Amino acid sequence: MKIIILCISYFLSLHVVHAQLFVSSGGFFNYQVGDTLYVGGDILFGPGGYINNDGIIIVEGDWINNSGTPGHVGNGTVIFVGSNPIIGGNTESNFGTLKFDDPTEATLENNIHISNTLVLNNTMLTTNDHTVHVQNTDLSAITWENGFVNTNNLGSGLIRTMSKLGQYYYPVGSENISMTYRAVMMSLQEADTNIYAVRFAHVDPTFDYGMSIQGLIGGFDISNKDPSIKTICSDYYFNISKIEQRSAVDINLLIQDIDGEYDELVYYNSNGGKWETTPSVWDYNYSGPSSLSNPNQRVQSQLENNVSDIYALAQKNQLDLDVPNGFSPNGDGVNEFFEVIGLDDYPQNTLSIYNRWGDLVYTATPYMNDWYGQSPDAKVKFSGHEVVEGTYFFILELGNDKEPIRGSVELRKD
């Protein structure tokens, strides 16, 4: 194979190399706006070699960076047109715009950083145990048609730097799952710099071994869970890793109803070594972007200071209780008490009632379905020992390590 070795700057509009291009030790190429380099083989960087590119470089082969430098300097575009290119070497690489034109698949063997735009088109970019970081904070800094980022191993992920109000998409997925994508969309509560990595793992978390970006060690046994959790999805899970956070971030998991009937978002608590619930809002009639295989469900949660990066879908344990949302202690003998049907099965329960200002109105252990609005506290008394009409908030602790039930109840006297 012919090897081209250039150690000086070149200024030209079109340069064609039909073989491997070797940037030798300490050597460099210099391409300006309007210049184009077409390499019919690999680009290989020796120690200290680099390309200063503000033009366009088209590559049929691989990109192997052994330079000890970012390899690529400048805001230019690198376009891969060959079959299944590898971007690797012993040194991380930088790109301005990275574009895939023809490959059905491309593979990372080291981390890469992109200062402008990642253009996937129809390419599956497989990260192995590496990361791709898109540093451009524009909402549209990643574009795709049917392509996606395939995040295989713990520690890998698609990283975005975000600073604008709007929707940042992470087009992650797997070729082995129906509908391909299980993308994540994030939006900032404030226009400030936040950096997050997202990984979609099409694997049972119990058997996913390695280290996450936040340093959690797998596997994450889905049988070790809070008693309020019935089952945890064993088909896939997400790593959502905080790298830099300056404001609260809304995360949206865009999923398909064919995955199962889930109603809970859970995270892995490494301190307790088990899965626990985290607040979430579910939209079962979501109409997502067609470019993400039309996701028809969305799970939303807000991260302010997430201590874990391991998240999964789950089903709640449905309690055999009927908790009323209102009652009327007015002496007519109907609906006089705050009566929880099925409470006899939980004799270790505790009920606490609060008013809208957070004052404790009533508490009982166990609660015997006998609260009719009375309070022993002089601060909240009305008409002797009864509280005023209005909305009250309750916490019903059931014992047996079950998740407390929290809610509100309307008290009416008419």
Secondary structure, DSSP 8 states (H G I E B T S, - for coil): --EEE--S----SEEEESSEEEE-TT-EEEE-TT-EEEESS-EEE-TT-EEEESSEEEESS-EEE-SSS-SEESS-EEEE-SSS-EEESSS-EEESEEEESS-SEEEESS-EEESS-EE-TT-EEE-TT-EEEE---STTSEE-SS-EEE--STT-EEEEEE-SSS-EEE-BB-TTSTTSB--EEEEESSSS-EEEEEEEE-S-GGG--EE-TT--EE---TTSB-TTEEEE-SS-EEEEEEEE-SS-EEEEEEE-GGG----EEEEEETTTTEEEEE--EEETT----GGGT---EEEEEEESS-S--EEEEEEE---S-B--SEE--SSSSSS-S---BTGGG-TT-EEEEE-TT--EEEEESS--S--SSB-S-GGG-BTTTB--SEEEEEEEE-STT---EEEEEEE---
